[in-house]
Amino acid sequence: MPSKKSGLSVAEYAILGLVCRQPGHGYQIAQEIAPNAGLGLILPLRLSNVYFLLGNLEHRGLIEVADRQDDGYPPKTVFQVTAAGRRAFESWIRQPLTRLRQVRLDFLLKVYFLRKHGGERIAGLLDEQIEFCQRYVSEWQALAQSAEPESFDCLAIQSRVAGAQGTLDWLIEYRQKLSAEAGECRRPPAARRRRSR
């Protein structure tokens, strides 16, 4: 029976996203999250973690067994996403993050999966994320103004503002890069060749 607990970990969303993209068995999925490449750069997982997370997702009714391949050793269980799993993943991927520290992991994970849909979906998420970060920076800057200048509170607030501003700058830079790439893609081939000379 599927569990009713809501809210998945970022690792569970990564596994769910991979199964949404294509049914697979644990070893295949683990290869996608191998250290030092692709998803492994932001979320490296061991094979044992992948199997544990697959079990959690199956227990929650978000993935199911599509096939068991017993023709080799070890036998392989191929998982596919359920309708509930696809809805959960699509809902998660569209939502901007409301905690700044999630940007370096969760946001990059969302971008990884959205890249197959082209820049438009990434741009939409980026715009919402930039808007959130701008509000966040403004709120903390207002707090910094009201803090005693030489106090520890002021130092801590300034640290938050600096971190948030760095994240905001990175998001804006990435958004500008996407816009430039989209403009380059829409330009006629002859204009692209002239520009590259």
VOBA-1610 file (N, C-alpha, C; in pm, whole numbers, padded with zeros to 5 digits, always signed):
BEGIN
Met+00084-00118+00000Met+00000+00000+00000Met+00089+00124+00000Pro+00061+00220-00087Pro+00142+00341-00093Pro+00133+00422+00035Ser+00244+00482+00072Ser+00250+00569+00189Ser+00185+00702+00157Lys+00123+00765+00256Lys+00057+00894+00236Lys+00148+01011+00269Lys+00271+00984+00319Lys+00362+01091+00355Lys+00393+01177+00233Ser+00383+01307+00249Ser+00412+01396+00137Ser+00553+01452+00153Gly+00601+01514+00047Gly+00733+01576+00051Gly+00842+01474+00032Leu+00910+01486-00078Leu+01021+01396-00108Leu+01152+01469-00085Ser+01257+01394-00063Ser+01390+01454-00055Ser+01436+01489-00196Val+01537+01573-00204Val+01590+01609-00336Val+01644+01485-00407Ala+01703+01391-00334Ala+01752+01267-00395Ala+01636+01185-00451Glu+01523+01182-00381Glu+01407+01109-00431Glu+01352+01175-00558Tyr+01351+01309-00561Tyr+01307+01377-00683Tyr+01402+01347-00799Ala+01531+01338-00771Ala+01628+01305-00877Ala+01599+01167-00935Ile+01579+01069-00848Ile+01550+00932-00893Ile+01416+00931-00968Leu+01316+00997-00912Leu+01185+01002-00976Leu+01195+01066-01114Gly+01272+01173-01125Gly+01290+01239-01254Gly+01355+01149-01357Leu+01454+01071-01314Leu+01519+00979-01406Leu+01423+00870-01452Val+01341+00820-01361Val+01243+00717-01398Val+01132+00777-01484Cys+01096+00903-01461Cys+00998+00971-01547Cys+01051+00979-01690Arg+01179+01012-01700Arg+01240+01028-01831Arg+01246+00897-01906Gln+01278+00787-01834Gln+01289+00657-01899Gln+01287+00547-01792Pro+01204+00444-01810Pro+01208+00333-01714Pro+01349+00275-01707Gly+01385+00227-01589Gly+01518+00170-01574Gly+01532+00091-01447His+01643+00017-01438His+01671-00059-01316His+01774+00019-01234Gly+01795-00024-01112Gly+01879+00048-01018Gly+02018+00078-01068Tyr+02082-00016-01132Tyr+02219+00006-01179Tyr+02223+00113-01287Gln+02126+00110-01381Gln+02119+00214-01486Gln+02103+00352-01423Ile+02014+00361-01326Ile+01987+00488-01261Ile+02111+00536-01186Ala+02179+00445-01119Ala+02300+00482-01045Ala+02407+00537-01138Gln+02414+00488-01261Gln+02512+00538-01357Gln+02485+00685-01391Glu+02359+00725-01391Glu+02322+00865-01418Glu+02365+00958-01305Ile+02384+00902-01186Ile+02418+00983-01069Ile+02558+00949-01019Ala+02639+00893-01107Ala+02776+00860-01070Ala+02855+00989-01042Pro+02947+00986-00947Pro+03024+01107-00914Pro+03101+01164-01034Asn+03119+01294-01031Asn+03204+01367-01125Asn+03149+01386-01266Ala+03020+01365-01286Ala+02960+01392-01417Ala+02809+01409-01400Gly+02749+01491-01483Gly+02604+01509-01483Gly+02547+01535-01346Leu+02445+01460-01312Leu+02381+01476-01181Leu+02477+01447-01066Gly+02575+01363-01089Gly+02671+01329-00985Gly+02755+01447-00939Leu+02763+01552-01020Leu+02835+01672-00980Leu+02764+01745-00867Ile+02632+01733-00862Ile+02558+01802-00757Ile+02497+01707-00655Leu+02476+01580-00693Leu+02408+01486-00604Leu+02462+01344-00623Pro+02588+01319-00585Pro+02641+01184-00603Pro+02574+01086-00506Leu+02529+00974-00558Leu+02465+00871-00475Leu+02531+00736-00500Arg+02544+00659-00396Arg+02595+00522-00408Arg+02482+00432-00458Leu+02522+00320-00513Leu+02425+00223-00564Leu+02328+00181-00454Ser+02378+00158-00332Ser+02290+00118-00222Ser+02187+00227-00191Asn+02227+00354-00202Asn+02132+00464-00180Asn+02024+00465-00288Val+02065+00440-00411Val+01969+00439-00523Val+01863+00331-00499Tyr+01906+00210-00461Tyr+01809+00103-00437Tyr+01717+00135-00319Phe+01772+00196-00216Phe+01690+00236-00101Phe+01585+00338-00144Leu+01626+00437-00222Leu+01533+00541-00268Leu+01428+00485-00364Leu+01469+00393-00449Leu+01371+00327-00536Leu+01264+00255-00454Gly+01307+00189-00346Gly+01212+00122-00257Gly+01115+00221-00193Asn+01167+00336-00150Asn+01081+00440-00092Asn+00978+00489-00193Leu+01024+00517-00314Leu+00933+00568-00417Leu+00828+00465-00455Glu+00868+00338-00460Glu+00770+00232-00490Glu+00669+00221-00376His+00717+00227-00253His+00628+00218-00137His+00527+00333-00136Arg+00566+00448-00183Arg+00476+00565-00189Arg+00384+00563-00310Gly+00402+00466-00398Gly+00315+00455-00514Gly+00353+00550-00627Leu+00477+00600-00628Leu+00520+00694-00730Leu+00590+00626-00847Ile+00643+00507-00822Ile+00697+00423-00928Ile+00645+00281-00904Glu+00655+00199-01008Glu+00611+00060-00996Glu+00701-00028-01081Val+00696-00157-01053Val+00775-00253-01129Val+00713-00267-01268Ala+00796-00246-01369Ala+00750-00262-01506Ala+00790-00398-01561Asp+00903-00450-01512Asp+00955-00576-01566Asp+01060-00631-01471Arg+01069-00762-01465Arg+01177-00828-01391Arg+01256-00910-01492Gln+01385-00883-01499Gln+01471-00952-01593Gln+01559-01049-01515Asp+01525-01176-01525Asp+01597-01280-01452Asp+01696-01355-01539Asp+01723-01306-01661Asp+01809-01379-01754Asp+01958-01363-01724Gly+01993-01281-01628Gly+02134-01262-01594Gly+02148-01248-01444Tyr+02273-01235-01401Tyr+02296-01214-01259Tyr+02363-01079-01242Pro+02321-01001-01153Pro+02202-01021-01069Pro+02074-00992-01148Pro+01963-01047-01102Pro+01836-01017-01170Pro+01808-00867-01161Lys+01740-00815-01261Lys+01713-00671-01266Lys+01563-00645-01257Thr+01529-00546-01173Thr+01391-00500-01163Thr+01385-00365-01231Val+01305-00355-01337Val+01290-00231-01411Val+01169-00156-01356Phe+01191-00029-01323Phe+01085+00055-01266Phe+01035+00155-01370Gln+00907+00187-01359Gln+00847+00292-01440Gln+00767+00384-01349Val+00744+00505-01394Val+00672+00603-01314Val+00522+00573-01319Thr+00452+00600-01211Thr+00306+00591-01209Thr+00249+00729-01243Ala+00120+00736-01263Ala+00056+00865-01290Ala+00076+00959-01171Ala+00066+00905-01050Ala+00087+00988-00930Ala+00231+01038-00924Gly+00325+00954-00963Gly+00465+00993-00964Gly+00492+01103-01064Arg+00433+01093-01182Arg+00452+01196-01284Arg+00392+01329-01236Arg+00274+01323-01175Arg+00212+01447-01123Arg+00298+01510-01014Ala+00350+01429-00924Ala+00433+01481-00815Ala+00559+01546-00871Phe+00621+01483-00969Phe+00743+01537-01027Phe+00714+01667-01102Glu+00610+01669-01183Glu+00575+01789-01260Glu+00538+01905-01168Ser+00471+01876-01060Ser+00436+01981-00964Ser+00562+02039-00900Trp+00653+01953-00860Trp+00777+01996-00795Trp+00864+02079-00890Ile+00876+02035-01013Ile+00970+02098-01106Ile+00925+02239-01145Arg+00797+02268-01137Arg+00745+02400-01175Arg+00757+02504-01064Gln+00777+02460-00941Gln+00775+02552-00827Gln+00911+02616-00803Pro+00914+02751-00792Pro+01040+02814-00753Pro+01071+02779-00607Leu+01196+02788-00571Leu+01238+02753-00435Leu+01216+02871-00341Thr+01179+02842-00219Thr+01154+02948-00121Thr+01260+02951-00012Arg+01362+02869-00026Arg+01475+02870+00066Arg+01600+02887-00018Leu+01672+02990+00009Leu+01786+03025-00075Leu+01890+02914-00082Arg+01914+02843+00026Arg+02018+02740+00023Arg+01981+02622-00067Gln+01856+02613-00107Gln+01815+02507-00198Gln+01858+02532-00342Val+01897+02655-00373Val+01929+02689-00511Val+02047+02607-00562Arg+02150+02587-00480Arg+02270+02519-00529Arg+02247+02370-00555Leu+02141+02313-00506Leu+02113+02172-00531Leu+01979+02154-00603Asp+01871+02193-00539Asp+01738+02170-00595Asp+01719+02242-00729Phe+01761+02369-00735Phe+01742+02444-00859Phe+01821+02381-00973Leu+01947+02345-00947Leu+02027+02282-01050Leu+01966+02149-01095Leu+01908+02076-01002Leu+01841+01951-01037Leu+01722+01978-01129Lys+01646+02080-01098Lys+01532+02116-01184Lys+01580+02154-01323Val+01687+02233-01331Val+01742+02273-01460Val+01788+02150-01539Tyr+01850+02055-01471Tyr+01895+01932-01537Tyr+01779+01866-01612Phe+01665+01855-01547Phe+01551+01788-01610Phe+01478+01878-01709Leu+01476+02008-01686Leu+01406+02099-01776Leu+01481+02122-01907Arg+01609+02095-01909Arg+01689+02119-02030Arg+01634+02042-02151Lys+01573+01928-02129Lys+01520+01851-02242Lys+01399+01920-02305His+01338+02015-02232His+01221+02087-02283His+01260+02219-02350Gly+01389+02249-02352Gly+01434+02374-02410Gly+01435+02486-02308Gly+01481+02600-02352Gly+01503+02713-02264Gly+01380+02780-02208Glu+01264+02765-02273Glu+01145+02837-02228Glu+01102+02799-02086Arg+01099+02670-02057Arg+01058+02628-01923Arg+01162+02667-01819Ile+01289+02659-01856Ile+01394+02702-01764Ile+01382+02852-01740Ala+01361+02928-01846Ala+01349+03074-01834Ala+01234+03112-01742Gly+01122+03044-01754Gly+01007+03073-01667Gly+01040+03048-01521Leu+01103+02934-01493Leu+01143+02903-01356Leu+01248+03003-01307Leu+01343+03037-01393Leu+01447+03134-01358Leu+01386+03270-01322Asp+01290+03315-01402Asp+01227+03444-01375Asp+01161+03446-01238Glu+01091+03337-01204Glu+01027+03329-01073Glu+01131+03322-00961Gln+01240+03248-00986Gln+01345+03235-00885Gln+01416+03368-00864Ile+01440+03442-00971Ile+01503+03574-00961Ile+01414+03668-00882Glu+01285+03665-00911Glu+01190+03751-00838Glu+01193+03719-00688Phe+01194+03592-00653Phe+01201+03553-00512Phe+01331+03605-00449Cys+01443+03584-00518Cys+01573+03626-00463Cys+01581+03777-00448Gln+01522+03851-00540Gln+01521+03998-00528Gln+01444+04041-00403Arg+01329+03978-00380Arg+01252+04010-00258Arg+01332+03973-00133Tyr+01395+03858-00137Tyr+01475+03809-00024Tyr+01587+03907+00009Val+01663+03949-00093Val+01773+04044-00073Val+01719+04176-00016Ser+01609+04224-00073Ser+01551+04351-00025Ser+01510+04342+00122Glu+01446+04233+00159Glu+01402+04216+00298Glu+01521+04213+00394Trp+01627+04141+00357Trp+01744+04134+00444Trp+01822+04265+00445Gln+01823+04338+00334Gln+01887+04469+00333Gln+01814+04565+00426Ala+01682+04556+00429Ala+01603+04641+00520Ala+01636+04606+00665Leu+01651+04477+00693Leu+01690+04437+00829Leu+01829+04490+00865Ala+01919+04487+00768Ala+02055+04536+00793Ala+02054+04684+00827Gln+01965+04759+00765Gln+01953+04903+00791Gln+01910+04930+00935Ser+01828+04840+00988Ser+01776+04862+01123Ser+01865+04802+01232Ala+01967+04725+01194Ala+02055+04663+01293Ala+02161+04763+01340Glu+02203+04744+01462Glu+02313+04826+01518Glu+02438+04802+01434Pro+02501+04906+01378Pro+02610+04890+01281Pro+02724+04797+01322Glu+02769+04798+01444Glu+02883+04716+01485Glu+02842+04587+01557Ser+02714+04556+01553Ser+02664+04439+01628Ser+02686+04309+01551Phe+02678+04199+01625Phe+02685+04068+01563Phe+02567+04048+01469Asp+02449+04098+01509Asp+02330+04087+01424Asp+02357+04147+01286Cys+02419+04263+01285Cys+02450+04331+01159Cys+02544+04245+01075Leu+02646+04188+01138Leu+02741+04101+01067Leu+02670+03980+01007Ala+02585+03915+01086Ala+02513+03796+01038Ala+02419+03832+00923Ile+02351+03945+00935Ile+02259+03988+00829Ile+02337+04021+00703Gln+02450+04089+00717Gln+02532+04122+00600Gln+02582+03995+00530Ser+02612+03893+00608Ser+02653+03765+00550Ser+02541+03705+00466Arg+02421+03711+00517Arg+02306+03659+00441Arg+02283+03740+00313Val+02294+03871+00325Val+02273+03957+00208Val+02379+03925+00102Ala+02505+03912+00143Ala+02612+03884+00048Ala+02590+03749-00022Gly+02553+03646+00054Gly+02526+03515-00006Gly+02408+03520-00103Ala+02303+03587-00061Ala+02184+03598-00145Ala+02213+03680-00271Gln+02292+03785-00256Gln+02326+03868-00372Gln+02410+03789-00471Gly+02502+03706-00421Gly+02581+03620-00509Gly+02494+03523-00586Thr+02398+03463-00517Thr+02305+03371-00583Thr+02222+03445-00686Leu+02171+03562-00650Leu+02091+03643-00742Leu+02172+03681-00865Asp+02295+03723-00846Asp+02381+03760-00960Asp+02401+03641-01053Trp+02423+03522-00994Trp+02443+03402-01075Trp+02315+03368-01154Leu+02199+03380-01091Leu+02072+03352-01159Leu+02050+03450-01274Ile+02079+03577-01252Ile+02061+03678-01356Ile+02157+03652-01472Glu+02280+03617-01440Glu+02379+03586-01545Glu+02333+03466-01628Tyr+02281+03364-01562Tyr+02232+03246-01634Tyr+02111+03282-01720Arg+02025+03368-01668Arg+01906+03411-01745Arg+01948+03487-01870Gln+02048+03574-01857Gln+02098+03649-01972Gln+02160+03555-02075Lys+02229+03454-02029Lys+02288+03355-02120Lys+02178+03281-02196Leu+02073+03241-02126Leu+01961+03174-02193Leu+01897+03264-02297Ser+01879+03391-02262Ser+01819+03486-02356Ser+01906+03502-02479Ala+02037+03511-02459Ala+02129+03525-02572Ala+02124+03400-02661Glu+02120+03283-02598Glu+02112+03158-02675Glu+01981+03149-02752Ala+01872+03193-02690Ala+01742+03190-02758Ala+01743+03285-02877Gly+01803+03401-02861Gly+01814+03496-02972Gly+01898+03441-03084Glu+02005+03371-03050Glu+02093+03310-03149Glu+02019+03201-03225Cys+01937+03125-03154Cys+01862+03017-03219Cys+01756+03070-03314Arg+01698+03188-03283Arg+01592+03244-03368Arg+01647+03319-03488Arg+01776+03356-03484Arg+01837+03432-03593Arg+01850+03340-03714Pro+01825+03391-03835Pro+01840+03307-03956Pro+01984+03255-03968Pro+02003+03136-04028Pro+02135+03076-04038Pro+02241+03170-04097Ala+02207+03249-04200Ala+02304+03339-04263Ala+02351+03444-04163Ala+02260+03496-04082Ala+02296+03597-03982Ala+02386+03536-03875Arg+02361+03412-03839Arg+02446+03345-03741Arg+02588+03327-03794Arg+02600+03292-03922Arg+02733+03274-03981Arg+02809+03406-03984Arg+02740+03515-04021Arg+02807+03646-04026Arg+02856+03686-03889Arg+02776+03662-03787Arg+02812+03702-03652Arg+02931+03623-03599Ser+02942+03496-03639Ser+03049+03413-03587Ser+03184+03442-03652Arg+03189+03520-03758Arg+03317+03550-03826Arg+03398+03651-03752
//
